[in-house]
Amino acid sequence: MTPKIIPLGQVRYHWPIYFFVLPSLLVIGLFQYYPAFTGVMHSFFRWNGADINEYEGVGNYTSLLTSREFWASFRVALTIGVWNIAKMVPAIAVAVCIHRARSLRLQFFYRILFVAPMVIPGIIIMLIWRSFFFEANTGYLNRALFSTRAFDLLVWCDQAFHWGGVFVDGRRPAWLGDSNLILFAVIVWGFPWVASFAVLTHLAKLQGIPRELYEAADLDGASWWTRFTKLELPMLAGSINILMVLVIIETIKDAGMILALVGMGGGPGGCVTVPALFMLRQAFINQQMGAACAVGVVLTLIVMFLKWLMDGVADWTALTRGQKRRARVVGSVIAVALYGFMLYSDGAWPGFVKAYGATDFSHFGNAVASLAQGRGSFFIFNAALPTVILAMFIPWPSLFAYLGRMRKTAPKLANAWTVTPRQERAIARFSVRQQSAVHQFKERLRNVMLRITKHGFIWFILAFAYLPLYLMVIVSVKDNNQFYEKPAVVTTPLHMENWQAAADAVLPSLANSIFITTTSTAFTLFLALGAAYFFARVRVPGSRFLWNALLILMMMPTIANLVPLFKLLINLNLQNTLSALIIVGAAGGEVFAIFVLRNFVADLPQDLFEAAEIDGASHLRQMLTIVAPLSGPILGVIGLMHAVGQWNDFILPLILMRDHSRLPVMVQLLRMAGEYIKLWGPLMAGYALASIPVIVLFIMCMRLFTRGLTEGAVKG
């Protein structure tokens, strides 16, 4: 649909159209842009949030850019981000295996099985890992290492590769208490890392591949790997690119899981502090609100730069040769700079960078020695991101061609395509062998083995995916003695009173979360649909400026504005109220909702709106009779995503809410998990009660979710 252009002189005849976007602009402007502008302003002041407000100029930025702790936080975040990209592989593999299932009923059955455990709130999965897997004495991870004798191998590796006594015979590793192991714990938690949104997104893309292509590939004798690389991977390229950008940006700007796993301190010595957690610590522990605002500004600029970089890599084929050359230079410079920052934040940067003088190279030798003797993990974790960036910009085809010329392999390759009579006879014998019964039996056996491997892989992933859910249910009917004796098996008697105790502790906060989630979701969809209609239907003076302003907000991390937002809510007397969580959640969700809905409405047939205008329908009538009914599936997708995000949010409630009777359920669970004396049965029953509403909602809306992902537009 082409937007209707309304010149400035005719705006007075179409002024009601502005009422579609005005409520969204007020909410977004007050709770998104105003905190962003005030955050930039306060970043130039020494401000404690109350009585101290002294102008410092760029002092906060100078202190920040010379802070080793700040750059160390980026080292941790970027390292986790690279590993999070690697974690996308299981979701792709699961989606391809489910898509290749021959029965449509079996595909739907697998979708149901994967949705149920994966929609458990992430913080609950993390708390289960913290309690059951990473605990030093009774944790399942240490039990598995000692029972399988794998710990002896780790001890040998520690001695052989000089890991510095991380694994010592007779001493159980403290995964969350050892600075050398906690980063591994942060990366590995949540195995097998299969998110339901990623799986369903990939499945929706794979449904666009016609079955005729698979039949043609089978006739040509294409292997499973050829079908994946030639048919499925190109179809998944768009969704992989989008999810990869989201993973990197979310890793940089997110602090929730690190905060819940290791606390505000960022683990022993703050060794797993990410930038967002560093900002929160500056604001609410050190009372340096101005410095925290400076962190938010820098964080926003870095996220925008990463978004621009990823977009450039995704559109690589559209770039000219000169643009590619400049991009390679910039990418190489970025990689080298990141190597330097990783070394600097790791404490191995040569002394002449600081204050030791440019001629003192003794510190450089010490740094190299330390890396060679005991810092093998540096090359595994810290150097991962610079290596990936450098590899993205290397002209591999030209490099391989150059190496081929250097090795003088071109004549050999040319002769390889000349078929000799001996080779012709071999090809003929192979064709006859293909028609034999033995060969056909081998082919059938190979197909059976591939099917067994495919379904076996799916059930292997499902087993690990359901393990936290299984433990949560099993432990919820145990007392503490039963838990410590036999934590993973059913024991008698069953203590159903744990559920009653959990209900008494969790149900009030569960009701708060249900009210916050439903109200915020309805508010978001109502306002976003009107704004999306405004941007898609007409083009009036100022609409392009407003649209670009919304696009900027999509790249701006919400947590970067948390400090000025917190002060704004206090000034509006919204602290410790559910209204604050509803309005702020709606303001944050509207930006994404407007972006998606605007593209959907723009794809609706132009004839529908022209017919409505001939009948004299107003803009409100057109939106109610045309846009709203046809937008049902995409509204369901956006509403479901917003509801799940709002349900899982706990950082703003953790900071803003003081009245325990008004806490959302995630904050209440975090408080229960932090108690010194834990009653494991009621705690796990509370986790289950908090998971049930999301699981039920996702299962009920899964068909609508899949339909919304596959319907790009309505064809007229």
BELZI-V713254 format. One record per backbone hydrogen bond with DSSP energy under -1.0 kcal/mol. NH is the residue of the N-H (numbers start at 1). CO is the residue of the C=O. If there is no record, write none. Layout:
# BELZI-V713254
{{NH:CO} {NH:CO}}
This chain:
# BELZI-V713254
{{4:537} {6:539} {10:7} {11:8} {13:10} {14:11} {17:14} {18:15} {19:16} {20:17} {22:18} {25:21} {26:22} {27:23} {28:24} {29:25} {30:26} {31:27} {32:28} {33:28} {34:29} {36:32} {37:33} {38:34} {39:35} {40:36} {41:37} {42:38} {43:39} {44:41} {45:42} {46:54} {47:45} {48:52} {54:46} {56:44} {57:44} {59:56} {62:58} {63:59} {64:60} {65:61} {66:62} {67:64} {71:67} {72:68} {73:69} {74:70} {75:71} {76:72} {77:73} {78:74} {79:75} {80:76} {81:77} {82:78} {83:79} {84:80} {85:81} {86:82} {87:83} {88:85} {89:86} {92:88} {93:89} {94:90} {95:91} {96:92} {97:93} {98:94} {99:95} {100:96} {101:98} {107:103} {108:104} {109:105} {110:106} {111:107} {112:108} {113:109} {114:110} {115:111} {116:112} {118:114} {119:115} {125:121} {126:122} {127:123} {128:124} {129:125} {130:126} {131:127} {132:128} {133:129} {134:129} {139:135} {140:132} {141:133} {143:139} {144:140} {145:141} {146:142} {147:143} {148:144} {151:145} {154:150} {155:151} {156:152} {157:153} {158:154} {159:155} {160:156} {161:157} {163:158} {171:168} {178:174} {181:178} {182:178} {185:181} {186:182} {187:183} {188:184} {189:185} {191:188} {193:190} {199:195} {200:196} {201:197} {202:198} {203:199} {204:200} {205:201} {206:202} {207:203} {208:205} {209:206} {215:211} {216:212} {217:213} {218:214} {219:215} {220:216} {221:218} {222:217} {227:223} {228:224} {229:225} {230:226} {231:227} {232:227} {233:228} {236:232} {240:236} {241:237} {242:238} {243:239} {244:240} {245:241} {246:242} {247:243} {248:244} {249:245} {250:246} {251:247} {252:248} {253:249} {254:250} {259:255} {260:256} {261:257} {262:258} {263:259} {266:263} {270:267} {271:268} {272:266} {273:270} {278:274} {279:275} {280:276} {281:277} {282:278} {283:279} {284:280} {285:281} {286:281} {288:282} {289:47} {290:47} {292:288} {293:289} {294:290} {295:291} {296:292} {297:293} {298:294} {299:295} {300:296} {301:297} {302:298} {303:299} {304:300} {305:301} {306:302} {307:303} {308:304} {309:305} {310:306} {311:307} {312:308} {313:309} {314:310} {315:311} {316:313} {318:315} {319:316} {324:320} {325:321} {326:322} {327:323} {328:324} {329:325} {330:326} {331:327} {332:328} {333:329} {334:330} {335:331} {336:332} {337:333} {338:334} {339:335} {340:336} {341:337} {342:338} {343:339} {344:340} {345:341} {346:342} {347:344} {348:343} {353:350} {354:351} {356:351} {360:357} {365:361} {366:362} {367:363} {368:364} {369:365} {370:366} {371:367} {372:368} {373:369} {374:370} {378:375} {381:377} {383:378} {384:381} {387:383} {388:384} {389:385} {390:386} {391:387} {392:388} {396:394} {399:395} {400:396} {401:397} {402:398} {403:399} {404:400} {405:401} {406:402} {407:403} {409:404} {413:409} {414:410} {415:411} {416:412} {418:415} {424:420} {425:421} {426:422} {427:423} {428:424} {429:425} {430:426} {431:427} {432:428} {433:429} {434:430} {436:433} {440:436} {441:437} {442:438} {443:439} {444:440} {445:441} {446:442} {447:443} {448:444} {449:445} {450:446} {451:447} {452:448} {453:449} {454:450} {455:451} {456:452} {457:453} {458:454} {459:455} {460:456} {461:457} {462:458} {463:459} {464:460} {465:461} {466:462} {470:466} {471:467} {472:468} {473:469} {474:470} {475:471} {476:472} {477:474} {478:475} {483:479} {484:480} {485:481} {486:482} {495:477} {496:494} {498:495} {499:496} {501:497} {502:498} {503:499} {504:500} {505:501} {506:502} {507:503} {510:506} {511:507} {512:508} {513:509} {514:510} {515:511} {516:512} {517:513} {518:514} {519:515} {520:516} {521:517} {522:518} {523:519} {524:520} {525:521} {526:522} {527:523} {528:524} {529:525} {530:526} {531:527} {532:528} {533:529} {534:530} {535:531} {536:532} {537:533} {538:534} {539:4} {543:540} {546:542} {547:543} {548:544} {549:545} {550:546} {551:547} {552:548} {553:549} {554:550} {561:558} {562:559} {565:561} {566:562} {567:563} {568:564} {569:565} {570:566} {571:567} {572:568} {573:570} {574:569} {577:574} {582:578} {583:579} {584:580} {585:581} {586:582} {587:583} {588:584} {589:585} {590:586} {593:589} {594:590} {595:591} {596:592} {597:593} {598:594} {599:595} {600:596} {601:597} {602:598} {604:601} {610:606} {611:607} {612:608} {613:609} {614:610} {615:611} {616:613} {617:612} {622:618} {623:619} {624:620} {625:621} {626:622} {627:622} {628:623} {630:626} {631:627} {632:629} {635:631} {636:632} {637:633} {638:634} {639:635} {640:636} {641:637} {642:638} {643:639} {644:640} {645:641} {646:642} {647:643} {648:644} {654:650} {655:651} {656:652} {657:653} {662:659} {668:664} {669:665} {670:666} {671:667} {672:668} {673:669} {674:670} {675:672} {683:679} {684:680} {685:681} {686:682} {687:683} {688:684} {689:685} {690:686} {691:687} {692:688} {695:691} {696:692} {697:693} {698:694} {699:695} {700:696} {701:697} {705:701} {706:702} {707:703} {708:704} {709:705} {710:706} {711:707} {712:710}}
